[in-house]
Every structure is written in structure tokens, then in C-alpha cells.
Amino acid sequence: FAYPTVLTEDWEITLLSSLITLTPGTVVVHVSDDAKTLYVHAIDISDVEEAVASIRDSFEKAILEVSKS
């Protein structure tokens, strides 16, 4: 599935990609040229919107909080 991100810094996108890949059954297979979309391969996912919301509300939210400090 495609995961749209609001992150802009290379380190933020790298960290998000790493955290997604560390989640069992998921791997980031590509980052778009403009770095606004991560393409994620996930095994046995029933609801893409739920997966996107889970990443946004956990990993991405935490990275945004750290980057604001």
C-alpha cells in the first residue's frame, strides 16, 4: 500500500521507514522521488486505511514530536 507522509527531513523518513520495516510482516519497498510517499509491502492486511492510521498515529506522530523539540 502507499503511505503518504508529512515528514520532510531525510532522517525522519529514514527513521519512519526503519520502524515500519521492523514491524513483523511489513517492509518499505520504495520511497517516491519526492519523498512524500512510502510504498509498504504488508502480509495479511485486511484494512489499508487502518494500517495507514496506525502508522500515522504511532510512528509518524512520535517522530514529529521529537523533531519539534
HTML snippet that shows the backbone in 3Dmol.js (N, CA, C, O; Angstrom):
<script src="https://3Dmol.org/build/3Dmol-min.js"></script>
<div id="view" style="width:600px;height:400px;position:relative"></div>
<script>
const pdb = `
ATOM      1  N   PHE A   1       0.832  -1.172   0.000  1.00  0.00           N
ATOM      2  CA  PHE A   1       0.000   0.000   0.000  1.00  0.00           C
ATOM      3  C   PHE A   1       0.880   1.240   0.000  1.00  0.00           C
ATOM      4  O   PHE A   1       2.059   1.173   0.348  1.00  0.00           O
ATOM      5  N   ALA A   2       0.313   2.357  -0.386  1.00  0.00           N
ATOM      6  CA  ALA A   2       1.043   3.629  -0.408  1.00  0.00           C
ATOM      7  C   ALA A   2       0.752   4.375   0.884  1.00  0.00           C
ATOM      8  O   ALA A   2      -0.403   4.540   1.276  1.00  0.00           O
ATOM      9  N   TYR A   3       1.815   4.823   1.538  1.00  0.00           N
ATOM     10  CA  TYR A   3       1.665   5.573   2.774  1.00  0.00           C
ATOM     11  C   TYR A   3       2.122   7.015   2.531  1.00  0.00           C
ATOM     12  O   TYR A   3       3.316   7.258   2.350  1.00  0.00           O
ATOM     13  N   PRO A   4       1.189   7.976   2.524  1.00  0.00           N
ATOM     14  CA  PRO A   4       1.581   9.380   2.354  1.00  0.00           C
ATOM     15  C   PRO A   4       2.109   9.933   3.675  1.00  0.00           C
ATOM     16  O   PRO A   4       1.473   9.771   4.716  1.00  0.00           O
ATOM     17  N   THR A   5       3.266  10.583   3.632  1.00  0.00           N
ATOM     18  CA  THR A   5       3.854  11.108   4.856  1.00  0.00           C
ATOM     19  C   THR A   5       3.969  12.625   4.811  1.00  0.00           C
ATOM     20  O   THR A   5       4.134  13.219   3.745  1.00  0.00           O
ATOM     21  N   VAL A   6       3.879  13.235   5.972  1.00  0.00           N
ATOM     22  CA  VAL A   6       4.075  14.680   6.087  1.00  0.00           C
ATOM     23  C   VAL A   6       5.502  15.007   6.490  1.00  0.00           C
ATOM     24  O   VAL A   6       5.883  16.175   6.552  1.00  0.00           O
ATOM     25  N   LEU A   7       6.294  13.969   6.767  1.00  0.00           N
ATOM     26  CA  LEU A   7       7.680  14.193   7.153  1.00  0.00           C
ATOM     27  C   LEU A   7       8.469  14.736   5.972  1.00  0.00           C
ATOM     28  O   LEU A   7       8.191  14.399   4.821  1.00  0.00           O
ATOM     29  N   THR A   8       9.464  15.585   6.266  1.00  0.00           N
ATOM     30  CA  THR A   8      10.212  16.226   5.186  1.00  0.00           C
ATOM     31  C   THR A   8      11.716  15.994   5.255  1.00  0.00           C
ATOM     32  O   THR A   8      12.392  16.010   4.226  1.00  0.00           O
ATOM     33  N   GLU A   9      12.240  15.781   6.443  1.00  0.00           N
ATOM     34  CA  GLU A   9      13.685  15.615   6.596  1.00  0.00           C
ATOM     35  C   GLU A   9      14.082  14.172   6.254  1.00  0.00           C
ATOM     36  O   GLU A   9      13.339  13.228   6.525  1.00  0.00           O
ATOM     37  N   ASP A  10      15.253  14.026   5.661  1.00  0.00           N
ATOM     38  CA  ASP A  10      15.721  12.689   5.289  1.00  0.00           C
ATOM     39  C   ASP A  10      15.794  11.755   6.496  1.00  0.00           C
ATOM     40  O   ASP A  10      15.411  10.588   6.406  1.00  0.00           O
ATOM     41  N   TRP A  11      16.291  12.273   7.631  1.00  0.00           N
ATOM     42  CA  TRP A  11      16.422  11.419   8.813  1.00  0.00           C
ATOM     43  C   TRP A  11      15.057  10.963   9.321  1.00  0.00           C
ATOM     44  O   TRP A  11      14.922   9.848   9.824  1.00  0.00           O
ATOM     45  N   GLU A  12      14.045  11.825   9.191  1.00  0.00           N
ATOM     46  CA  GLU A  12      12.702  11.466   9.640  1.00  0.00           C
ATOM     47  C   GLU A  12      12.127  10.335   8.774  1.00  0.00           C
ATOM     48  O   GLU A  12      11.544   9.378   9.284  1.00  0.00           O
ATOM     49  N   ILE A  13      12.303  10.467   7.477  1.00  0.00           N
ATOM     50  CA  ILE A  13      11.781   9.465   6.545  1.00  0.00           C
ATOM     51  C   ILE A  13      12.535   8.147   6.708  1.00  0.00           C
ATOM     52  O   ILE A  13      11.936   7.074   6.639  1.00  0.00           O
ATOM     53  N   THR A  14      13.838   8.229   6.922  1.00  0.00           N
ATOM     54  CA  THR A  14      14.639   7.023   7.152  1.00  0.00           C
ATOM     55  C   THR A  14      14.195   6.322   8.431  1.00  0.00           C
ATOM     56  O   THR A  14      14.045   5.101   8.452  1.00  0.00           O
ATOM     57  N   LEU A  15      13.985   7.084   9.485  1.00  0.00           N
ATOM     58  CA  LEU A  15      13.538   6.506  10.755  1.00  0.00           C
ATOM     59  C   LEU A  15      12.161   5.870  10.601  1.00  0.00           C
ATOM     60  O   LEU A  15      11.942   4.755  11.076  1.00  0.00           O
ATOM     61  N   LEU A  16      11.237   6.555   9.949  1.00  0.00           N
ATOM     62  CA  LEU A  16       9.898   6.003   9.745  1.00  0.00           C
ATOM     63  C   LEU A  16       9.977   4.713   8.938  1.00  0.00           C
ATOM     64  O   LEU A  16       9.324   3.726   9.279  1.00  0.00           O
ATOM     65  N   SER A  17      10.764   4.715   7.882  1.00  0.00           N
ATOM     66  CA  SER A  17      10.923   3.507   7.057  1.00  0.00           C
ATOM     67  C   SER A  17      11.482   2.358   7.885  1.00  0.00           C
ATOM     68  O   SER A  17      11.034   1.219   7.756  1.00  0.00           O
ATOM     69  N   SER A  18      12.448   2.653   8.723  1.00  0.00           N
ATOM     70  CA  SER A  18      13.043   1.621   9.574  1.00  0.00           C
ATOM     71  C   SER A  18      12.032   1.067  10.572  1.00  0.00           C
ATOM     72  O   SER A  18      11.957  -0.144  10.776  1.00  0.00           O
ATOM     73  N   LEU A  19      11.260   1.950  11.191  1.00  0.00           N
ATOM     74  CA  LEU A  19      10.265   1.497  12.168  1.00  0.00           C
ATOM     75  C   LEU A  19       9.190   0.637  11.510  1.00  0.00           C
ATOM     76  O   LEU A  19       8.761  -0.366  12.080  1.00  0.00           O
ATOM     77  N   ILE A  20       8.758   1.023  10.318  1.00  0.00           N
ATOM     78  CA  ILE A  20       7.760   0.217   9.599  1.00  0.00           C
ATOM     79  C   ILE A  20       8.344  -1.151   9.273  1.00  0.00           C
ATOM     80  O   ILE A  20       7.682  -2.173   9.455  1.00  0.00           O
ATOM     81  N   THR A  21       9.580  -1.169   8.793  1.00  0.00           N
ATOM     82  CA  THR A  21      10.225  -2.421   8.405  1.00  0.00           C
ATOM     83  C   THR A  21      10.474  -3.324   9.611  1.00  0.00           C
ATOM     84  O   THR A  21      10.458  -4.548   9.476  1.00  0.00           O
ATOM     85  N   LEU A  22      10.701  -2.744  10.777  1.00  0.00           N
ATOM     86  CA  LEU A  22      10.895  -3.550  11.988  1.00  0.00           C
ATOM     87  C   LEU A  22       9.597  -4.183  12.485  1.00  0.00           C
ATOM     88  O   LEU A  22       9.630  -5.108  13.297  1.00  0.00           O
ATOM     89  N   THR A  23       8.466  -3.697  12.007  1.00  0.00           N
ATOM     90  CA  THR A  23       7.176  -4.273  12.366  1.00  0.00           C
ATOM     91  C   THR A  23       7.025  -5.608  11.638  1.00  0.00           C
ATOM     92  O   THR A  23       7.130  -5.647  10.412  1.00  0.00           O
ATOM     93  N   PRO A  24       6.785  -6.690  12.356  1.00  0.00           N
ATOM     94  CA  PRO A  24       6.684  -8.001  11.698  1.00  0.00           C
ATOM     95  C   PRO A  24       5.649  -8.007  10.575  1.00  0.00           C
ATOM     96  O   PRO A  24       4.522  -7.541  10.740  1.00  0.00           O
ATOM     97  N   GLY A  25       6.064  -8.549   9.432  1.00  0.00           N
ATOM     98  CA  GLY A  25       5.158  -8.680   8.292  1.00  0.00           C
ATOM     99  C   GLY A  25       5.099  -7.472   7.388  1.00  0.00           C
ATOM    100  O   GLY A  25       4.309  -7.459   6.444  1.00  0.00           O
ATOM    101  N   THR A  26       5.910  -6.447   7.640  1.00  0.00           N
ATOM    102  CA  THR A  26       5.890  -5.263   6.796  1.00  0.00           C
ATOM    103  C   THR A  26       7.300  -4.875   6.384  1.00  0.00           C
ATOM    104  O   THR A  26       8.263  -5.109   7.115  1.00  0.00           O
ATOM    105  N   VAL A  27       7.406  -4.280   5.210  1.00  0.00           N
ATOM    106  CA  VAL A  27       8.689  -3.767   4.740  1.00  0.00           C
ATOM    107  C   VAL A  27       8.416  -2.599   3.787  1.00  0.00           C
ATOM    108  O   VAL A  27       7.520  -2.667   2.944  1.00  0.00           O
ATOM    109  N   VAL A  28       9.195  -1.538   3.933  1.00  0.00           N
ATOM    110  CA  VAL A  28       9.109  -0.422   2.992  1.00  0.00           C
ATOM    111  C   VAL A  28       9.942  -0.822   1.784  1.00  0.00           C
ATOM    112  O   VAL A  28      11.141  -1.070   1.904  1.00  0.00           O
ATOM    113  N   VAL A  29       9.305  -0.885   0.620  1.00  0.00           N
ATOM    114  CA  VAL A  29       9.992  -1.345  -0.584  1.00  0.00           C
ATOM    115  C   VAL A  29      10.448  -0.202  -1.483  1.00  0.00           C
ATOM    116  O   VAL A  29      11.295  -0.401  -2.354  1.00  0.00           O
ATOM    117  N   HIS A  30       9.892   1.002  -1.280  1.00  0.00           N
ATOM    118  CA  HIS A  30      10.272   2.136  -2.121  1.00  0.00           C
ATOM    119  C   HIS A  30       9.814   3.433  -1.462  1.00  0.00           C
ATOM    120  O   HIS A  30       8.796   3.479  -0.773  1.00  0.00           O
ATOM    121  N   VAL A  31      10.589   4.474  -1.694  1.00  0.00           N
ATOM    122  CA  VAL A  31      10.202   5.833  -1.306  1.00  0.00           C
ATOM    123  C   VAL A  31      10.117   6.628  -2.594  1.00  0.00           C
ATOM    124  O   VAL A  31      11.030   6.574  -3.419  1.00  0.00           O
ATOM    125  N   SER A  32       9.039   7.360  -2.774  1.00  0.00           N
ATOM    126  CA  SER A  32       8.855   8.119  -4.014  1.00  0.00           C
ATOM    127  C   SER A  32       9.977   9.138  -4.192  1.00  0.00           C
ATOM    128  O   SER A  32      10.630   9.529  -3.225  1.00  0.00           O
ATOM    129  N   ASP A  33      10.193   9.559  -5.426  1.00  0.00           N
ATOM    130  CA  ASP A  33      11.261  10.516  -5.735  1.00  0.00           C
ATOM    131  C   ASP A  33      11.119  11.822  -4.969  1.00  0.00           C
ATOM    132  O   ASP A  33      12.119  12.449  -4.619  1.00  0.00           O
ATOM    133  N   ASP A  34       9.874  12.241  -4.704  1.00  0.00           N
ATOM    134  CA  ASP A  34       9.659  13.475  -3.955  1.00  0.00           C
ATOM    135  C   ASP A  34       9.621  13.233  -2.442  1.00  0.00           C
ATOM    136  O   ASP A  34       9.411  14.171  -1.672  1.00  0.00           O
ATOM    137  N   ALA A  35       9.821  11.990  -2.013  1.00  0.00           N
ATOM    138  CA  ALA A  35       9.868  11.582  -0.602  1.00  0.00           C
ATOM    139  C   ALA A  35       8.576  11.868   0.151  1.00  0.00           C
ATOM    140  O   ALA A  35       8.597  12.073   1.365  1.00  0.00           O
ATOM    141  N   LYS A  36       7.465  11.883  -0.552  1.00  0.00           N
ATOM    142  CA  LYS A  36       6.180  12.132   0.102  1.00  0.00           C
ATOM    143  C   LYS A  36       5.338  10.872   0.260  1.00  0.00           C
ATOM    144  O   LYS A  36       4.300  10.894   0.922  1.00  0.00           O
ATOM    145  N   THR A  37       5.785   9.770  -0.348  1.00  0.00           N
ATOM    146  CA  THR A  37       5.034   8.524  -0.280  1.00  0.00           C
ATOM    147  C   THR A  37       5.982   7.356  -0.049  1.00  0.00           C
ATOM    148  O   THR A  37       6.991   7.210  -0.738  1.00  0.00           O
ATOM    149  N   LEU A  38       5.640   6.531   0.928  1.00  0.00           N
ATOM    150  CA  LEU A  38       6.380   5.297   1.181  1.00  0.00           C
ATOM    151  C   LEU A  38       5.506   4.161   0.692  1.00  0.00           C
ATOM    152  O   LEU A  38       4.308   4.123   0.974  1.00  0.00           O
ATOM    153  N   TYR A  39       6.102   3.240  -0.035  1.00  0.00           N
ATOM    154  CA  TYR A  39       5.370   2.081  -0.527  1.00  0.00           C
ATOM    155  C   TYR A  39       5.709   0.898   0.367  1.00  0.00           C
ATOM    156  O   TYR A  39       6.868   0.503   0.494  1.00  0.00           O
ATOM    157  N   VAL A  40       4.675   0.346   0.978  1.00  0.00           N
ATOM    158  CA  VAL A  40       4.836  -0.677   2.009  1.00  0.00           C
ATOM    159  C   VAL A  40       4.236  -1.991   1.523  1.00  0.00           C
ATOM    160  O   VAL A  40       3.108  -2.034   1.033  1.00  0.00           O
ATOM    161  N   HIS A  41       5.013  -3.056   1.668  1.00  0.00           N
ATOM    162  CA  HIS A  41       4.505  -4.405   1.425  1.00  0.00           C
ATOM    163  C   HIS A  41       4.138  -4.980   2.788  1.00  0.00           C
ATOM    164  O   HIS A  41       4.956  -4.995   3.707  1.00  0.00           O
ATOM    165  N   ALA A  42       2.915  -5.444   2.907  1.00  0.00           N
ATOM    166  CA  ALA A  42       2.456  -5.992   4.188  1.00  0.00           C
ATOM    167  C   ALA A  42       1.777  -7.334   3.963  1.00  0.00           C
ATOM    168  O   ALA A  42       1.004  -7.508   3.021  1.00  0.00           O
ATOM    169  N   ILE A  43       2.079  -8.272   4.839  1.00  0.00           N
ATOM    170  CA  ILE A  43       1.476  -9.597   4.771  1.00  0.00           C
ATOM    171  C   ILE A  43       0.200  -9.605   5.609  1.00  0.00           C
ATOM    172  O   ILE A  43       0.179  -9.115   6.739  1.00  0.00           O
ATOM    173  N   ASP A  44      -0.855 -10.165   5.040  1.00  0.00           N
ATOM    174  CA  ASP A  44      -2.112 -10.393   5.758  1.00  0.00           C
ATOM    175  C   ASP A  44      -2.684  -9.112   6.377  1.00  0.00           C
ATOM    176  O   ASP A  44      -2.909  -9.038   7.585  1.00  0.00           O
ATOM    177  N   ILE A  45      -2.911  -8.114   5.530  1.00  0.00           N
ATOM    178  CA  ILE A  45      -3.516  -6.868   5.999  1.00  0.00           C
ATOM    179  C   ILE A  45      -4.950  -6.812   5.471  1.00  0.00           C
ATOM    180  O   ILE A  45      -5.181  -6.964   4.272  1.00  0.00           O
ATOM    181  N   SER A  46      -5.886  -6.599   6.347  1.00  0.00           N
ATOM    182  CA  SER A  46      -7.289  -6.622   5.935  1.00  0.00           C
ATOM    183  C   SER A  46      -7.849  -5.226   5.662  1.00  0.00           C
ATOM    184  O   SER A  46      -8.816  -5.087   4.912  1.00  0.00           O
ATOM    185  N   ASP A  47      -7.257  -4.195   6.261  1.00  0.00           N
ATOM    186  CA  ASP A  47      -7.790  -2.840   6.110  1.00  0.00           C
ATOM    187  C   ASP A  47      -6.635  -1.849   5.943  1.00  0.00           C
ATOM    188  O   ASP A  47      -5.936  -1.528   6.904  1.00  0.00           O
ATOM    189  N   VAL A  48      -6.446  -1.373   4.717  1.00  0.00           N
ATOM    190  CA  VAL A  48      -5.334  -0.461   4.424  1.00  0.00           C
ATOM    191  C   VAL A  48      -5.481   0.843   5.201  1.00  0.00           C
ATOM    192  O   VAL A  48      -4.499   1.362   5.732  1.00  0.00           O
ATOM    193  N   GLU A  49      -6.690   1.372   5.269  1.00  0.00           N
ATOM    194  CA  GLU A  49      -6.900   2.634   5.987  1.00  0.00           C
ATOM    195  C   GLU A  49      -6.523   2.505   7.460  1.00  0.00           C
ATOM    196  O   GLU A  49      -5.972   3.432   8.054  1.00  0.00           O
ATOM    197  N   GLU A  50      -6.820   1.369   8.027  1.00  0.00           N
ATOM    198  CA  GLU A  50      -6.463   1.124   9.425  1.00  0.00           C
ATOM    199  C   GLU A  50      -4.938   1.055   9.594  1.00  0.00           C
ATOM    200  O   GLU A  50      -4.395   1.570  10.571  1.00  0.00           O
ATOM    201  N   ALA A  51      -4.266   0.427   8.652  1.00  0.00           N
ATOM    202  CA  ALA A  51      -2.804   0.339   8.703  1.00  0.00           C
ATOM    203  C   ALA A  51      -2.173   1.719   8.572  1.00  0.00           C
ATOM    204  O   ALA A  51      -1.231   2.046   9.295  1.00  0.00           O
ATOM    205  N   VAL A  52      -2.686   2.523   7.658  1.00  0.00           N
ATOM    206  CA  VAL A  52      -2.182   3.892   7.472  1.00  0.00           C
ATOM    207  C   VAL A  52      -2.399   4.701   8.745  1.00  0.00           C
ATOM    208  O   VAL A  52      -1.490   5.396   9.200  1.00  0.00           O
ATOM    209  N   ALA A  53      -3.586   4.617   9.319  1.00  0.00           N
ATOM    210  CA  ALA A  53      -3.888   5.356  10.549  1.00  0.00           C
ATOM    211  C   ALA A  53      -2.997   4.901  11.697  1.00  0.00           C
ATOM    212  O   ALA A  53      -2.560   5.720  12.506  1.00  0.00           O
ATOM    213  N   SER A  54      -2.728   3.612  11.772  1.00  0.00           N
ATOM    214  CA  SER A  54      -1.874   3.087  12.836  1.00  0.00           C
ATOM    215  C   SER A  54      -0.456   3.651  12.737  1.00  0.00           C
ATOM    216  O   SER A  54       0.125   4.045  13.748  1.00  0.00           O
ATOM    217  N   ILE A  55       0.100   3.691  11.530  1.00  0.00           N
ATOM    218  CA  ILE A  55       1.441   4.242  11.330  1.00  0.00           C
ATOM    219  C   ILE A  55       1.446   5.738  11.639  1.00  0.00           C
ATOM    220  O   ILE A  55       2.348   6.233  12.316  1.00  0.00           O
ATOM    221  N   ARG A  56       0.454   6.445  11.150  1.00  0.00           N
ATOM    222  CA  ARG A  56       0.365   7.896  11.353  1.00  0.00           C
ATOM    223  C   ARG A  56       0.231   8.245  12.837  1.00  0.00           C
ATOM    224  O   ARG A  56       0.861   9.182  13.325  1.00  0.00           O
ATOM    225  N   ASP A  57      -0.596   7.480  13.541  1.00  0.00           N
ATOM    226  CA  ASP A  57      -0.890   7.807  14.939  1.00  0.00           C
ATOM    227  C   ASP A  57       0.153   7.294  15.929  1.00  0.00           C
ATOM    228  O   ASP A  57       0.115   7.642  17.109  1.00  0.00           O
ATOM    229  N   SER A  58       1.067   6.481  15.459  1.00  0.00           N
ATOM    230  CA  SER A  58       2.111   5.984  16.359  1.00  0.00           C
ATOM    231  C   SER A  58       3.480   6.469  15.905  1.00  0.00           C
ATOM    232  O   SER A  58       4.015   7.421  16.474  1.00  0.00           O
ATOM    233  N   PHE A  59       4.053   5.836  14.901  1.00  0.00           N
ATOM    234  CA  PHE A  59       5.415   6.148  14.475  1.00  0.00           C
ATOM    235  C   PHE A  59       5.582   7.585  13.996  1.00  0.00           C
ATOM    236  O   PHE A  59       6.463   8.305  14.466  1.00  0.00           O
ATOM    237  N   GLU A  60       4.735   7.997  13.061  1.00  0.00           N
ATOM    238  CA  GLU A  60       4.892   9.337  12.489  1.00  0.00           C
ATOM    239  C   GLU A  60       4.644  10.421  13.540  1.00  0.00           C
ATOM    240  O   GLU A  60       5.347  11.430  13.572  1.00  0.00           O
ATOM    241  N   LYS A  61       3.667  10.214  14.376  1.00  0.00           N
ATOM    242  CA  LYS A  61       3.366  11.174  15.443  1.00  0.00           C
ATOM    243  C   LYS A  61       4.559  11.329  16.391  1.00  0.00           C
ATOM    244  O   LYS A  61       4.914  12.446  16.769  1.00  0.00           O
ATOM    245  N   ALA A  62       5.173  10.215  16.769  1.00  0.00           N
ATOM    246  CA  ALA A  62       6.328  10.267  17.671  1.00  0.00           C
ATOM    247  C   ALA A  62       7.510  10.984  17.015  1.00  0.00           C
ATOM    248  O   ALA A  62       8.199  11.766  17.669  1.00  0.00           O
ATOM    249  N   ILE A  63       7.744  10.723  15.734  1.00  0.00           N
ATOM    250  CA  ILE A  63       8.844  11.388  15.028  1.00  0.00           C
ATOM    251  C   ILE A  63       8.591  12.895  14.947  1.00  0.00           C
ATOM    252  O   ILE A  63       9.514  13.688  15.131  1.00  0.00           O
ATOM    253  N   LEU A  64       7.367  13.287  14.676  1.00  0.00           N
ATOM    254  CA  LEU A  64       7.033  14.713  14.627  1.00  0.00           C
ATOM    255  C   LEU A  64       7.244  15.384  15.980  1.00  0.00           C
ATOM    256  O   LEU A  64       7.710  16.522  16.037  1.00  0.00           O
ATOM    257  N   GLU A  65       6.913  14.704  17.055  1.00  0.00           N
ATOM    258  CA  GLU A  65       7.107  15.272  18.391  1.00  0.00           C
ATOM    259  C   GLU A  65       8.595  15.474  18.685  1.00  0.00           C
ATOM    260  O   GLU A  65       8.989  16.489  19.259  1.00  0.00           O
ATOM    261  N   VAL A  66       9.404  14.516  18.293  1.00  0.00           N
ATOM    262  CA  VAL A  66      10.862  14.615  18.514  1.00  0.00           C
ATOM    263  C   VAL A  66      11.455  15.725  17.663  1.00  0.00           C
ATOM    264  O   VAL A  66      12.311  16.474  18.134  1.00  0.00           O
ATOM    265  N   SER A  67      11.019  15.841  16.433  1.00  0.00           N
ATOM    266  CA  SER A  67      11.609  16.837  15.532  1.00  0.00           C
ATOM    267  C   SER A  67      11.251  18.263  15.918  1.00  0.00           C
ATOM    268  O   SER A  67      11.957  19.199  15.544  1.00  0.00           O
ATOM    269  N   LYS A  68      10.156  18.442  16.667  1.00  0.00           N
ATOM    270  CA  LYS A  68       9.752  19.774  17.123  1.00  0.00           C
ATOM    271  C   LYS A  68      10.577  20.241  18.313  1.00  0.00           C
ATOM    272  O   LYS A  68      10.634  21.438  18.594  1.00  0.00           O
ATOM    273  N   SER A  69      11.223  19.303  19.022  1.00  0.00           N
ATOM    274  CA  SER A  69      11.967  19.659  20.221  1.00  0.00           C
ATOM    275  C   SER A  69      13.289  20.306  19.880  1.00  0.00           C
ATOM    276  O   SER A  69      14.048  20.670  20.778  1.00  0.00           O
TER     277      SER A  69
END
`;
const viewer = $3Dmol.createViewer("view");
viewer.addModel(pdb, "pdb");
viewer.setStyle({}, {cartoon: {color: "spectrum"}});
viewer.zoomTo();
viewer.render();
</script>
